[in-house]
Amino acid sequence: MSTETVAATDVARDGRTADSPVLEVTDLTVTFPGFDGNPDVHAVRGVSYAVGRGEVLGIVGESGSGKSVSSMAAMGLLPEHARITGSVLLHGEEILGLDDRAMAAKRGKVISMVFQDPLSGLTPVYTVGDQLAEAVLVHDPKTPKAKAHDRAVELLDLVGIPNAAQRYRSFPHEFSGGMRQRVMIAMAMANNPDVIICDEPTTALDVTIQAQILDLLRTAQNETGAAIVMITHDLGVVAGFVDRVLVMYAGRPVEIGTVDEIYYSSRMPYTMGLLGAVPRMDLDRQGALVPIKGTPPSLSHLPPGCPFAPRCPIAQPECEAAEPELLAIGSQPSAEAIRLAHADGGTAPGSTGVHDTGVQRVACIRSGEIADRGWTAQDIYPVPEIPDVPAADVPREDRPEMLRVEGLVKHHALNKGMVFKRRVGTVYAVDGIDFDIREGETLALVGESGCGKSTTLMQIMDLEKPQSGSVSVMGKDVTTLGKSGRFALRRDMQIVFQDPMSSLDPRMPVFDIIAEPLRAHRTGTAEVTRRVYELIQLVGLDPEHATRFPSEFSGGQRQRIGIARALALEPKLLVLDEPVSALDVSIQAGVVNLLEELQARLGLSYLFVAHDLSVVRHIADRVAVMYLGRIVEIGDTRSVYSRPAHPYTQALLSAIPIPDPEKERARTHIVLDGDLPSPANPPSGCRFRTRCQKFITLSDTEKDTCVNVEPQILATNGGDQGAACHYAERRQVV
């Protein structure tokens, strides 16, 4: 912003100074009444925070912790049957309880919101330009339509929409997910609001698009000077973007402080567990992740005392006496004081000071002990010892080959017409890729959505003759196999899907789900029973779970059931299709640890398809980076992550946020321009050149080579690492 703009906005709209909180929430509670005799759901229980102008507050926690509900309450967007109490001050004015007309005057003008799903946040029957212009006109009806149109084009250009004047007339479905989210950000900043609430704005986006969105949010803050409330579960995003962090659990805050205090000196076991569960892309050997056992409690049946106690490894009987207050570090009464107070029928002393933004506060009676003893997450949580894979001691070239893919091609016809179809083009989904997997090895396929990862996976699992190229499993070319041969080979190769709920039959109990592949291969009844209960215990479930149905389990437990089913026939190769992408980080850690343990114990090989490069760094031995149907870089994980050679790999790794505030502040991110080109019309020569940060630095002669000659994978370090780039240069980006 210009100096004049800053000076003009240093005083709030009602004359309060810039040092006053813009948004102040005090003791906010939200209860959804139960129907048909069901108990009430206490979704938010006493949330308090204040955020000043130009400040970014991050709200984190597992799914169901109350993050989004608390912000929807502040925006006045909850249904009428929700019971809301407490206070929400916007520039000192109470807005909780205002009617729709009064709140409509403030939404978009003083306080705005960027929703998680931009497609449902935009009206499909109006152009994006008209919706942006409407956001301007609704708060200033006297604005000429031509001026509103110009403002909409200006906003589209500001958030990086190419050909903004032409795209004004585009409808939401004509935009990619990242472009739709940019439109939502443009709409949020249309009237220069004082508060922008961002509800998981990067959750469903590729990492490269996520980097663009975070860069846009910084631009929006600079343009408007707004305070930002960032709701997210991504602790890497929080580390580099926010100033203060509020951690929520079971509907209430359990810790709050500056980003450095939370990341480097947390005193709440839950927060410490969340941070320890995050795979670190910047660490070569991280060891096992910190698992948080169990699941969050039902908000309609909260346990007595501290709601985290049933999952807390250091919980004491006193933790069940009363729910701890959110107090300043050093002010929390000891367990002995709580025990004595509870015995006397009183409550332990304490003062909340909820809006003292300079003080770290925590809701744990053992916070002082954690500080005095210098405990880390590994000291509090039992972290499993994961042995090395037995085959790891054997040179890679001497291990048996589990899978080999050579020159694999999968093109889809692009047809037009409903009755008389005619081919108008071709989608080059997979366009000639090569890789192999050895015994006890994990190869990860990574890249943005639409790069061909899932198509490659399905072609391999199909065990049919590909359009071009070859697929060999356990040394057997699938094109030479008959029906019985393919059926037998499936014993050795199984798949774990991304969404365990849709891949498990909801009508079948767990026992039958796991037993189904055994019965299909005509295993005896007694052996089926023995094997099912063995698998249930192998993946960390209880034997009594065998009679339950999938709907009765959490997401992490359902994924464990899917893994048990995949292991039923004792396969040698598992294909993992985004197995942890839909899970909270605390649940994800347990599943990742399980996969590593199973690999070490059973000698499994994994083909791991993922978009989370931090998880890939933790679990994979080798990594293949795909872009528009081609592999652009491949090699051992350590080499590719420490010194990537292809500009696309460099951009991908640069875009991944690191959950370490100091490191994240010191990094320079490579933000790619634009979205992935259509696989139906890939660029000539190097497919990445239209977005390549290196291309613009080349000479005209070198650019001609990139435009006209498709690069092949060549070794870049004299060893296993290779990149498909004419001007590959290994460099450190993490």
GIURPE-V642726 format. One record per residue. RES is the residue in one small letter. PHI is phi in whole degrees, -180 to 180 (* if undefined). OMEGA is omega in degrees with one decimal (999 if undefined). NEAR is the number of other ideal C-beta (glycine too) atoms within 10 Angstrom. Layout:
{{RES,PHI,OMEGA,NEAR} {RES,PHI,OMEGA,NEAR}}
//
This chain:
{{m,*,176.9,14} {s,-72,178.1,7} {t,-60,179.9,7} {e,-65,-179.6,8} {t,-65,178.5,13} {v,-61,180.0,12} {a,-62,-178.7,10} {a,-70,-176.2,11} {t,-96,179.0,18} {d,-67,176.1,13} {v,-108,-176.7,13} {a,-67,-173.3,18} {r,-61,-179.9,13} {d,-103,176.6,10} {g,95,176.8,9} {r,-68,-177.3,15} {t,-77,-178.7,9} {a,-67,179.0,14} {d,-76,179.6,8} {s,-73,176.2,17} {p,-61,175.5,21} {v,-77,178.7,26} {l,-124,-177.4,24} {e,-132,-179.2,20} {v,-109,-176.8,26} {t,-132,173.7,16} {d,49,-179.3,13} {l,-76,175.1,24} {t,-129,177.1,19} {v,-132,179.4,22} {t,-127,174.6,19} {f,-102,-176.6,19} {p,-65,177.6,11} {g,-77,178.7,11} {f,-114,178.1,8} {d,56,176.3,4} {g,83,178.8,5} {n,-78,-179.3,10} {p,-70,177.3,11} {d,-65,176.5,13} {v,-104,-179.0,17} {h,-91,-171.1,21} {a,-71,178.9,23} {v,-131,-173.4,29} {r,-134,172.9,21} {g,78,177.3,19} {v,-86,178.3,27} {s,-137,173.1,21} {y,-165,175.0,21} {a,-136,179.6,20} {v,-134,-176.8,23} {g,-96,-177.7,17} {r,-63,179.5,23} {g,78,-178.5,18} {e,-96,176.5,19} {v,-118,176.8,22} {l,-106,176.5,23} {g,-99,176.2,25} {i,-114,-175.0,29} {v,-126,179.6,26} {g,154,-180.0,26} {e,-70,175.9,20} {s,-59,179.8,16} {g,87,-178.7,19} {s,-83,177.3,26} {g,103,-176.3,25} {k,-61,-175.6,26} {s,-70,-178.3,19} {v,-63,179.9,23} {s,-64,179.9,30} {s,-76,175.5,21} {m,-65,176.3,21} {a,-65,178.5,24} {a,-63,179.4,24} {m,-85,-177.8,18} {g,71,-175.0,20} {l,-111,179.3,14} {l,-82,179.9,18} {p,-65,-174.2,7} {e,-63,-176.7,4} {h,-76,178.1,9} {a,-71,176.9,17} {r,-95,-174.4,12} {i,-121,175.5,18} {t,-131,-178.4,14} {g,108,-176.7,18} {s,-144,172.7,14} {v,-130,-179.2,22} {l,-103,175.6,17} {l,-114,-172.3,23} {h,55,177.4,21} {g,82,180.0,13} {e,-98,178.3,13} {e,-71,-179.8,11} {i,-111,177.9,20} {l,-71,-178.6,18} {g,98,176.5,12} {l,-66,179.1,16} {d,-74,-174.8,8} {d,-60,-178.3,9} {r,-65,-179.3,7} {a,-67,179.7,11} {m,-71,179.6,16} {a,-62,179.0,14} {a,-70,-178.1,13} {k,-98,-179.5,21} {r,-64,179.4,20} {g,89,-179.4,20} {k,-103,179.8,19} {v,-105,179.6,22} {i,-134,-178.0,26} {s,-134,-173.6,27} {m,-140,172.2,24} {v,-108,-173.3,27} {f,-85,-177.6,20} {q,-67,-177.7,18} {d,-107,-176.4,15} {p,-66,-178.2,23} {l,-67,177.8,15} {s,-81,178.1,11} {g,-87,178.8,18} {l,-112,179.3,20} {t,-78,-172.8,13} {p,-70,-174.0,9} {v,-96,176.5,7} {y,-118,177.6,14} {t,-68,-179.3,18} {v,-66,178.7,28} {g,-64,178.7,24} {d,-63,179.5,18} {q,-70,175.2,20} {l,-68,178.2,24} {a,-63,178.9,25} {e,-63,179.1,17} {a,-61,176.9,23} {v,-79,-174.2,23} {l,-70,-175.4,19} {v,-66,179.9,17} {h,-101,176.5,17} {d,-149,-175.1,11} {p,-59,-178.2,8} {k,-80,179.0,5} {t,-65,177.1,14} {p,-59,-178.1,9} {k,-61,179.0,10} {a,-64,178.9,9} {k,-70,177.2,13} {a,-64,176.6,22} {h,-61,-179.5,18} {d,-63,178.9,14} {r,-65,178.6,19} {a,-64,177.7,28} {v,-63,178.6,19} {e,-60,-180.0,13} {l,-67,178.3,26} {l,-62,178.0,25} {d,-68,-178.6,15} {l,-64,-179.0,17} {v,-92,170.0,23} {g,86,174.6,20} {i,-80,-179.3,23} {p,-67,-179.7,12} {n,51,-172.4,10} {a,-56,-177.8,18} {a,-63,179.2,14} {q,-78,-177.5,12} {r,-74,174.9,19} {y,-54,-176.2,18} {r,-89,180.0,11} {s,-81,176.9,17} {f,-95,-176.2,16} {p,-54,-176.8,21} {h,-70,179.1,9} {e,-87,179.3,12} {f,-105,172.7,20} {s,-74,-180.0,16} {g,-60,179.4,16} {g,-66,179.1,24} {m,-69,176.9,23} {r,-64,178.8,20} {q,-67,175.4,28} {r,-65,176.8,24} {v,-62,178.8,25} {m,-63,177.7,26} {i,-67,176.7,24} {a,-60,179.1,27} {m,-66,-179.4,25} {a,-67,-177.2,27} {m,-100,-174.5,25} {a,-58,-175.9,25} {n,-111,179.6,19} {n,50,-177.2,16} {p,-70,179.1,23} {d,-92,178.2,22} {v,-137,173.6,23} {i,-121,176.8,23} {i,-99,-178.0,28} {c,-112,-177.2,28} {d,-99,-179.6,21} {e,49,-173.3,18} {p,-72,-176.5,27} {t,-120,-170.2,25} {t,-61,-172.3,14} {a,-96,-173.4,17} {l,-107,172.7,21} {d,-64,-174.9,23} {v,-62,179.1,22} {t,-68,177.1,24} {i,-71,176.6,24} {q,-58,178.9,22} {a,-62,177.0,23} {q,-64,-177.6,26} {i,-66,178.6,22} {l,-63,177.1,21} {d,-64,178.2,15} {l,-67,179.1,22} {l,-65,175.0,24} {r,-65,176.1,13} {t,-62,179.2,15} {a,-61,179.2,24} {q,-66,178.6,19} {n,-66,-178.6,11} {e,-72,-173.5,14} {t,-108,-175.9,24} {g,68,-172.1,20} {a,-75,165.1,28} {a,-80,-178.0,24} {i,-123,170.5,24} {v,-109,-176.4,27} {m,-102,176.3,25} {i,-95,-176.9,24} {t,-161,171.5,22} {h,-109,-177.6,19} {d,-89,-176.7,21} {l,-72,173.3,22} {g,-71,176.4,22} {v,-60,-179.2,24} {v,-61,-174.8,25} {a,-58,-174.8,25} {g,-100,-171.2,19} {f,-118,-170.2,23} {v,-104,176.0,23} {d,-98,178.7,17} {r,-130,-175.7,24} {v,-128,173.3,27} {l,-115,-179.2,27} {v,-100,-178.5,25} {m,-114,175.2,24} {y,-150,177.8,25} {a,53,172.6,24} {g,87,-178.5,27} {r,-140,176.3,23} {p,-71,175.9,25} {v,-119,174.4,24} {e,-163,177.2,28} {i,-149,179.6,27} {g,179,175.3,25} {t,-67,-177.3,18} {v,-61,178.5,22} {d,-69,178.5,16} {e,-62,-177.4,20} {i,-68,-174.8,30} {y,-82,-175.3,20} {y,-109,-178.0,12} {s,-144,176.9,14} {s,-65,-178.8,27} {r,-123,-179.2,25} {m,-108,-178.6,27} {p,-54,179.9,28} {y,-65,178.5,28} {t,-61,-179.9,25} {m,-63,177.6,24} {g,-66,178.4,24} {l,-60,-178.6,28} {l,-68,179.4,22} {g,-73,-179.1,23} {a,-83,-175.5,23} {v,-82,173.5,24} {p,-67,-175.0,22} {r,-105,179.7,17} {m,-74,-176.0,21} {d,-91,-179.7,17} {l,-111,-178.1,14} {d,-76,179.5,10} {r,-127,-176.5,6} {q,-86,-173.7,15} {g,82,-178.7,13} {a,-65,176.9,19} {l,-77,179.3,28} {v,-81,178.8,24} {p,-91,172.3,24} {i,-101,-176.0,27} {k,-67,174.9,14} {g,78,-178.4,15} {t,-133,177.5,19} {p,-59,-178.1,22} {p,-71,173.5,18} {s,-67,-179.3,13} {l,-75,173.7,22} {s,-105,178.6,14} {h,-140,-177.7,9} {l,-73,177.6,15} {p,-72,177.6,16} {p,-69,177.8,11} {g,72,-179.8,21} {c,-69,-177.8,27} {p,-67,178.9,24} {f,-87,-175.4,25} {a,-54,-179.5,20} {p,-62,-179.8,16} {r,-108,-172.6,21} {c,-88,-178.5,22} {p,-68,-177.2,12} {i,-112,179.3,15} {a,-64,177.1,18} {q,-118,177.4,17} {p,-55,-179.7,12} {e,-65,-179.8,24} {c,-66,-179.8,24} {e,-92,-177.5,15} {a,-73,-179.3,20} {a,-159,178.0,17} {e,-74,-175.7,19} {p,-68,176.7,26} {e,-78,175.5,20} {l,-86,-172.5,23} {l,-119,177.6,23} {a,-62,178.5,18} {i,-55,-179.2,17} {g,93,-179.0,12} {s,-100,-177.8,17} {q,-71,177.6,25} {p,-63,-178.8,21} {s,-72,177.7,14} {a,-62,-179.7,18} {e,-67,178.6,12} {a,-64,178.5,15} {i,-67,-179.6,22} {r,-63,-179.2,17} {l,-68,179.5,14} {a,-64,179.7,17} {h,-66,179.0,17} {a,-66,179.5,9} {d,-86,-179.9,8} {g,81,-179.5,6} {g,-108,177.5,9} {t,-126,179.5,13} {a,-71,-178.3,22} {p,-71,177.4,11} {g,167,178.9,15} {s,-131,-174.2,10} {t,-80,-176.2,16} {g,54,-166.1,15} {v,-64,-176.5,22} {h,-107,173.4,13} {d,-81,-170.0,13} {t,-72,179.0,18} {g,-92,-174.2,9} {v,-122,173.8,17} {q,-78,-178.3,21} {r,-127,-175.5,26} {v,-146,178.4,33} {a,-109,179.0,25} {c,-158,-178.0,27} {i,-74,179.3,27} {r,-107,-178.3,25} {s,-63,178.2,24} {g,-64,178.7,18} {e,-66,177.9,15} {i,-60,179.7,21} {a,-68,-176.6,15} {d,-64,-177.2,8} {r,-88,179.4,10} {g,65,-178.1,8} {w,-67,170.8,16} {t,-109,179.1,14} {a,-60,-179.7,19} {q,-70,176.7,13} {d,-77,-175.3,13} {i,-90,-174.7,18} {y,-99,175.1,23} {p,-72,-178.4,10} {v,-97,-176.6,17} {p,-68,172.6,14} {e,-88,-178.2,8} {i,-101,-178.9,17} {p,-71,176.6,12} {d,-72,174.9,9} {v,-67,-178.0,21} {p,-53,-176.9,12} {a,-71,-176.2,18} {a,-65,179.6,14} {d,-80,-179.4,8} {v,-95,177.2,14} {p,-53,-174.0,7} {r,-56,-176.4,16} {e,-69,179.9,7} {d,-95,-178.9,9} {r,-85,176.1,16} {p,-61,-178.9,13} {e,-89,-179.6,16} {m,-90,-177.8,25} {l,-151,174.1,22} {r,-137,177.1,17} {v,-120,-178.8,23} {e,-132,175.5,15} {g,57,-175.0,12} {l,-68,-179.4,23} {v,-130,172.4,16} {k,-142,177.5,22} {h,-112,177.4,17} {h,-113,176.3,15} {a,-71,176.2,11} {l,-103,-173.6,14} {n,-105,177.7,11} {k,-135,179.8,10} {g,104,-178.4,9} {m,-93,-177.9,6} {v,-95,178.9,4} {f,-102,-177.1,6} {k,-78,174.1,10} {r,-137,-178.0,8} {r,-79,-178.8,10} {v,-118,180.0,11} {g,176,-178.7,13} {t,-138,173.8,14} {v,-97,-177.6,17} {y,-89,-173.9,21} {a,-66,174.3,21} {v,-130,-167.6,29} {d,-130,175.8,20} {g,97,-179.5,16} {i,-128,-178.4,23} {d,-136,170.3,15} {f,-166,175.6,17} {d,-144,178.7,15} {i,-128,180.0,22} {r,-104,-177.5,21} {e,-59,178.3,21} {g,70,-174.5,25} {e,-114,174.4,24} {t,-117,173.4,23} {l,-109,178.5,22} {a,-104,170.8,25} {l,-99,-177.1,26} {v,-128,179.5,25} {g,150,-178.7,27} {e,-71,174.9,21} {s,-59,-179.5,16} {g,92,-177.5,21} {c,-86,176.7,27} {g,111,-177.5,24} {k,-62,-176.2,22} {s,-67,176.8,17} {t,-63,177.1,20} {t,-60,-179.6,25} {l,-61,-178.7,18} {m,-66,177.0,15} {q,-64,179.1,23} {i,-69,-176.7,20} {m,-70,-177.1,17} {d,-66,-179.2,13} {l,55,175.9,18} {e,-113,179.5,11} {k,-65,179.5,14} {p,-73,177.5,19} {q,-58,178.7,11} {s,-157,-178.5,14} {g,91,-177.2,18} {s,-145,175.4,16} {v,-130,179.0,22} {s,-120,178.9,17} {v,-117,-177.7,24} {m,54,178.7,16} {g,82,-178.2,10} {k,-106,176.8,16} {d,-71,-174.2,12} {v,-66,-179.7,19} {t,-70,-178.9,13} {t,-94,-174.5,10} {l,-92,171.1,17} {g,-89,-177.5,8} {k,-61,-179.3,7} {s,-67,178.2,8} {g,-66,177.5,13} {r,-66,179.2,15} {f,-62,179.8,13} {a,-68,-177.8,13} {l,-68,-179.1,16} {r,-66,173.1,18} {r,-62,-174.7,14} {d,-91,-177.5,15} {m,-138,-178.5,22} {q,-128,-174.8,23} {i,-131,171.7,22} {v,-118,-173.3,24} {f,-87,-177.5,17} {q,-67,-175.7,18} {d,-106,-176.5,16} {p,-67,-178.2,25} {m,-68,-178.8,15} {s,-80,-179.3,10} {s,-95,177.0,19} {l,-108,-179.7,22} {d,-69,-176.3,11} {p,-67,-178.0,10} {r,-90,-175.7,9} {m,-109,173.2,14} {p,-70,-176.0,16} {v,-57,-178.9,27} {f,-57,-177.4,18} {d,-69,178.9,16} {i,-62,-178.7,24} {i,-73,-176.7,29} {a,-76,-173.0,22} {e,-55,179.0,15} {p,-65,177.5,18} {l,-65,179.4,20} {r,-67,179.0,13} {a,-62,179.0,12} {h,-99,170.0,13} {r,59,174.3,6} {t,-82,-179.0,17} {g,-63,-175.7,11} {t,-59,-178.7,10} {a,-63,179.2,8} {e,-67,176.6,10} {v,-59,-178.9,18} {t,-61,-179.6,15} {r,-62,-176.1,12} {r,-68,-178.9,21} {v,-63,-179.0,21} {y,-69,174.9,15} {e,-65,-179.8,13} {l,-68,179.2,22} {i,-58,178.7,21} {q,-73,-179.3,12} {l,-61,-178.0,18} {v,-94,172.6,22} {g,86,176.0,18} {l,-105,-179.3,20} {d,-94,-179.8,9} {p,-57,-179.4,11} {e,-69,177.1,9} {h,-70,-174.5,17} {a,-62,-176.2,18} {t,-94,-178.0,11} {r,-90,-179.7,16} {f,-104,-176.1,15} {p,-54,-177.7,21} {s,-65,-178.2,9} {e,-89,-176.2,12} {f,-117,173.3,20} {s,-77,-179.5,16} {g,-61,179.1,19} {g,-65,177.8,23} {q,-66,178.0,22} {r,-64,178.2,23} {q,-68,175.8,30} {r,-66,176.5,25} {i,-63,177.7,23} {g,-61,177.9,27} {i,-68,178.6,24} {a,-61,178.2,23} {r,-62,-179.3,25} {a,-66,-178.2,25} {l,-88,-172.0,22} {a,-56,-175.0,24} {l,-94,179.1,17} {e,56,-179.0,11} {p,-71,176.0,21} {k,-103,-178.6,19} {l,-130,175.2,20} {l,-113,173.0,23} {v,-99,-174.4,22} {l,-112,-176.7,24} {d,-98,-179.7,21} {e,49,-170.5,19} {p,-71,-177.1,30} {v,-125,-173.3,26} {s,-68,-176.7,15} {a,-95,-173.5,17} {l,-108,169.9,21} {d,-62,-175.4,22} {v,-61,-180.0,25} {s,-67,178.0,27} {i,-77,179.4,24} {q,-57,-177.9,24} {a,-60,179.9,28} {g,-65,-179.8,24} {v,-69,178.1,26} {v,-63,176.8,21} {n,-59,-179.9,22} {l,-62,-180.0,21} {l,-62,178.5,25} {e,-68,178.5,20} {e,-63,-179.6,18} {l,-64,179.1,18} {q,-64,179.9,22} {a,-69,-175.6,18} {r,-78,-172.9,13} {l,-106,-180.0,15} {g,68,-176.5,13} {l,-75,168.4,23} {s,-111,-177.1,27} {y,-123,161.4,25} {l,-105,-168.1,26} {f,-109,178.1,26} {v,-96,-173.8,24} {a,-156,171.0,23} {h,-115,179.4,20} {d,-88,-174.8,19} {l,-73,175.6,25} {s,-71,175.9,22} {v,-64,179.6,27} {v,-61,179.5,24} {r,-59,-175.5,24} {h,-75,-167.4,23} {i,-109,-169.6,23} {a,-93,172.6,23} {d,-90,178.4,21} {r,-133,-177.9,23} {v,-138,175.6,27} {a,-121,-177.2,25} {v,-98,-177.7,26} {m,-107,175.7,24} {y,-148,178.3,25} {l,49,173.1,23} {g,83,179.8,25} {r,-125,171.1,24} {i,-85,-177.3,25} {v,-103,175.0,26} {e,-156,-179.9,28} {i,-149,178.5,24} {g,166,177.3,25} {d,-68,-171.3,17} {t,-58,-177.6,19} {r,-61,-178.6,16} {s,-67,-176.5,20} {v,-66,-177.4,32} {y,-79,-177.2,23} {s,-77,180.0,15} {r,-145,178.0,19} {p,-64,-175.6,29} {a,-106,-177.7,25} {h,-85,179.8,30} {p,-56,179.3,26} {y,-69,176.9,30} {t,-62,178.7,27} {q,-61,179.1,22} {a,-68,178.8,23} {l,-59,-177.1,26} {l,-68,178.1,23} {s,-65,-175.9,20} {a,-78,-178.6,22} {i,-73,177.9,23} {p,-74,179.5,24} {i,-101,-178.8,21} {p,-77,178.4,23} {d,-147,-173.3,21} {p,-56,-177.4,21} {e,-65,178.7,12} {k,-65,-176.6,15} {e,-68,178.2,20} {r,-67,-176.5,11} {a,-87,-176.3,10} {r,-84,171.9,16} {t,-115,-176.9,7} {h,-85,172.5,17} {i,-93,-178.5,18} {v,-101,-179.4,17} {l,-74,176.2,24} {d,-88,172.2,12} {g,73,-179.2,15} {d,-109,178.1,20} {l,-61,176.3,23} {p,-62,179.9,16} {s,-68,175.6,13} {p,-67,175.6,22} {a,-83,-179.3,14} {n,-146,-177.6,11} {p,-69,178.2,20} {p,-63,176.5,15} {s,-72,178.5,11} {g,62,176.7,17} {c,-73,-175.8,27} {r,-70,-177.2,25} {f,-91,-170.0,27} {r,-62,-177.1,21} {t,-72,178.6,16} {r,-122,-169.6,19} {c,-73,178.2,21} {q,-73,179.4,16} {k,-86,-175.5,21} {f,-57,-175.5,17} {i,-71,179.6,9} {t,-94,-175.0,10} {l,-84,174.0,16} {s,-75,-179.7,8} {d,-61,179.0,6} {t,-64,179.7,7} {e,-67,177.4,14} {k,-63,178.6,16} {d,-60,177.8,12} {t,-62,179.9,16} {c,-65,-177.1,23} {v,-75,-169.3,14} {n,-108,-174.3,10} {v,-120,178.3,12} {e,-78,-177.3,16} {p,-74,175.9,21} {q,-108,-179.2,11} {i,-72,177.9,21} {l,-127,179.7,12} {a,-61,-177.5,13} {t,-115,-180.0,22} {n,-130,-178.6,15} {g,72,-177.7,6} {g,-136,-171.6,10} {d,-82,-174.0,15} {q,-80,177.4,25} {g,-143,-178.2,23} {a,-138,178.1,29} {a,-96,-179.8,23} {c,-147,179.6,25} {h,-64,-175.2,18} {y,-128,-178.8,17} {a,-62,179.3,23} {e,-145,-179.3,14} {r,-70,179.9,16} {r,-152,-179.5,10} {q,-87,-179.7,10} {v,-128,-178.8,19} {v,-93,999,19}}
//
